[in-house]
């Protein structure tokens, strides 16, 4: 599936507020869906890029020899999921989705992001 289809799929996750496909090397979003006045996806994409970079530096400093699968940030009203893509062609990309915590099922959201990642062709 292409980027737009993947982001539309992410927006179909129960409670989805916004989604983006982001290149963490540049901090630029390759595509966005949803968002709005209360969720600036450009700001979120750049900020989450810093989260990923910091965690990668920490993993390297600790010599863990492991990789990030996903990152979950829980807020009082929202979940923010960041899922790194695993294919070699998309090694510097992550899917980001913000969810309304009162409507989202976190386990299902993680499952859906894995499914979307598996079908995404970048």
C-alpha positions in Angstrom: 0.0 0.0 0.0 1.1 3.6 -0.6 1.6 6.2 2.1 -1.9 7.8 1.8 -3.6 4.4 2.1 -1.4 3.5 5.1 -2.3 6.8 6.8 -6.0 6.4 6.1 -5.7 2.9 7.6 -4.1 4.4 10.7 -6.9 6.9 11.0 -9.4 4.0 11.0 -7.9 2.8 14.3 -10.4 3.5 17.1 -9.7 6.8 18.7 -7.2 8.0 16.1 -6.7 11.8 16.2 -3.8 12.1 13.7 -1.2 10.0 11.9 2.1 10.6 10.1 4.9 8.8 8.3 8.1 10.5 9.3 11.8 10.4 8.3 13.7 10.6 11.6 16.9 11.5 9.8 15.5 14.7 8.5 12.5 15.2 10.9 10.2 15.7 8.0 6.8 14.1 7.6 6.3 12.3 4.3 2.6 12.2 4.8 0.0 13.2 7.4 -3.7 12.6 8.1 -6.0 14.1 10.7 -4.5 16.4 13.3 -5.9 19.9 13.5 -6.0 22.7 15.9 -5.2 20.6 18.9 -2.7 18.4 17.3 -0.1 20.0 15.0 1.3 17.0 13.2 4.3 18.9 11.9 5.4 19.8 15.4 4.6 16.3 16.6 6.7 14.7 13.8 9.7 16.9 14.6 9.4 16.3 18.4 9.0 12.5 18.0 12.1 12.5 15.8 14.0 13.8 18.8 12.5 11.1 21.0 13.7 8.4 18.5 17.1 9.9 18.1 17.6 10.1 21.9 16.5 6.5 22.5 18.8 5.3 19.7 21.7 7.1 21.3 20.9 5.6 24.6 20.7 2.1 23.2 24.1 2.6 21.5 25.7 4.0 24.7 24.5 1.0 26.7 25.7 -1.4 24.0 22.4 -3.3 24.1 22.7 -4.6 20.5 19.0 -4.2 20.1 16.5 -2.1 18.1 13.4 -0.1 18.9 10.2 -1.8 17.8 7.8 0.9 19.0 7.6 3.7 21.6 4.5 4.4 23.6 3.9 7.8 25.3 0.9 7.9 27.6 -0.7 11.2 28.4 -3.7 11.6 30.6 -6.0 12.0 27.6 -4.0 10.5 24.8 -1.7 7.7 23.7 1.1 8.5 21.2 2.5 5.5 19.4 5.7 5.6 17.4 6.5 2.5 15.3 9.8 2.2 13.5 9.6 0.6 10.1 11.8 -2.4 9.7 12.5 -2.9 5.9 15.9 -1.8 4.6 14.3 0.7 2.2 12.4 2.4 5.0 15.0 2.1 7.8 14.8 5.8 8.7 11.0 6.0 8.9 8.5 5.7 11.6 4.7 5.6 11.7 3.2 7.9 14.4 -0.4 7.9 15.6 -2.0 9.9 18.3 -5.1 8.3 20.0 -7.9 9.5 22.2 -7.2 7.4 25.3 -10.9 7.2 26.2 -11.8 5.6 22.9 -8.6 3.6 22.0 -7.7 0.0 22.6 -3.9 0.1 22.9 -3.3 -3.5 22.1 -5.5 -3.3 19.0 -3.8 -0.1 17.9 -0.4 -1.7 18.2 -1.6 -4.7 16.2 -3.1 -2.4 13.5 0.2 -0.4 13.2 2.1 -3.7 12.7 -0.3 -4.7 10.0 -0.1 -1.3 8.3 3.7 -1.5 8.4 3.7 -4.9 6.9 1.7 -3.7 3.9 3.4 -0.4 3.4 5.6 0.1 0.3 7.8 3.2 0.5 
